[in-house]
Amino acid sequence: TCPPLVDGQPETADNGAWVPKTTQVLQDGSIQFGDKETGITIPPNTIDRIIMCSGYDYEFPFLNDDSNLDVQFPDGERRVKPLYRQLWHAHHPNLAFVGLPHSILPFPFFELQAEAVCATWTAASVLPSVEDRLNAAQQDSVSCGGVPNGRIQDTHYLGNPQWD
C-alpha cells in the first residue's frame, strides 16, 4: 500500500517517491496520481521512470455481472470469494481457481490443486454440501490466511499452515 501523501507531497527516499495509483496522463505530459482532491499531479519532464505496483489485484474479464456467478474479487483486497478451500467456487464447484494461494511451493501445490479439481469433476471425489462449502468459504474469507492480526489481503496466504 502506498504511504499517504503528507501536505500533498509523496514520501521520498533517495531519488524515488511513492505516489498513489496512476489515474491519468494529461495532454501537457503531466501525470495525475490518485484522485483530483487527494492525489498529486507531477509536471512533465520531472519523471524518469514509473514502476507500477499493482499489489496483485485479481482480474477476470470473462467473469462479470452478466455471468450470474456471484464471484467477487474487489480491488485492493487481493482475494477471490466465495471459494471453498481457496479453489472451488462455493456455489458453482464446476468453476475452480487454480493458483491463487501465495507464499507456497507453487508448482507442486498447483499440481495438487489440479488433481483435486480433476477428481471432483470426474466424480472420483465428492465435495461437501453447498451449505458446508459456503460456511467454509465464509470462514476462509474472515480468517486472514490464519495470520494473527492479519489483513483481508492475507486470505490466500498459506505460508507455514501449508505444512499442517
N, C-alpha and C positions, 0 to 999 in steps of 0.2 A: 504494500500500500504506500502510496506517495505521501510523504510528510506534508502537513498543511502549510499553506503559504503564511508567512508572518509579515504583517503590514504590506500585503500584496506582493511580497518577494519570495522566490523559491529558496529552499535550503540548498546551500552550495558546499562543495568540498573540492579542493584543488581547482581544476578547471571544468568541473561538472556541476550540473544543477538538476534537482528533482522537481519536475513540474507535473501538473495533472494531465489527464488524457488529452491527446491532440484532438481538437474538435474542428478546426478549420484552418486552411491556408488561404489568407486573404489576397485580394488582387494585387496589392503592392508588395507581396512577398512576406508580409508579417505572418506569424503563426499564432493562432489562438489556442491556448491550453486551458481546459476546463470551461465552465460557462462564463458568460459575459459579466455576471455580477460578482462571482467569487474567483474567477480564473485570472489568467495573465496573458497579455499579448506581447510577444517578443518581436522587436523591429527586424526588418530584413537585414541580411548580411551580418548578423551577430551570432548566428548558429552555424557551427561547423558540421555537427552530426546529431541525429536523433536516434536513440536506441529505444525501440518500442518494447515495453514490458507488459504483456497482456495479463499476467497473473494466471494464465491457463484457464480462462473462461471457456466453457464448452459451447460449441455452436453446432447445431444440426439443422441446416437449412431445409432439409426434407421433412422435418417434423415441425409443423406449425399449427395454427388454430384450426385449419381445415382437416388436420389428421385425426381429430377427435380422440386423442390418446391420453390426455391429462399427464403429459410428461413436462417437467419443469427443469430448466437449467438457467436460473436467474443470473444476470450479470453481476459480477463481484462476489458471488457465493462459491464459485469453483466446485459445484456439485451438481449431480443429476438426481432427480427424485420423481416419483416414489420407486425405489428399487429394492427388490428382495435380494439379500446377500450381496448387494452392490453389483449386481449382474443382470438379473431379470427385472423387467417392468412388473411391478407388483400386481397390476390389474391384467396385463396382457403379457404373459410369460413367453409368448412367441416373438417378443421383441427383447433382445439382450444387448448389453453394452460391455463388450469385452475390452479390457484395458483401462478402465477408469481409476482403479486404486493406484496410489503412488507411495513412494518410499518402500519399494518392494524389490524383489528379484524379478524383473519384468517378464522375460521370455518364458521361463518355467511357469510362472504364475499365470500368464495369459494362455499358455497351452492347457493348464489345468482348467481354466475358465472355459475354454473352447470345448474340452472334453465334457465338462458338466452340462454345457448347453446342448451338445450333441446327444448326451444321454437323456435329457428331458424331451428333446424334440423327436427322438426315436422311440420314446416310451420305455426305454430301458430303466429310467428312474422317474419317480413322480414327485412333484413339488407339493408342499403343504397346501391347505385350502387357501382361497383368496383372502379370507379373514386373517389367517395366520401370517400370510405374506404381507398384508397391509400393516399389521401390528409390528412385524419385524422391520419393515421399511420405515415406519414411524420412529421406532426405537433407534434405528441407524441414523435417521435424519437429525436426531437431537443428541446423539452420543458424542459428536465432535471427534469421531475417529478413536474414541477411548482415551483421548488425551486429557488429563486433568486440567481443568480450567481452559479447555480447548476452544477453538473458534469454529464457526459453522463451515469455514473453508477446509477444515480438517476431516470432514465427513468421510472422504475416500482415502484418508491416511491409514495405512496399515502398520508400517514400521515394525516395532517389536511384536505387536499382537499377531502378526502373520505366522509366528512360530508357535503360537499356542494351539 
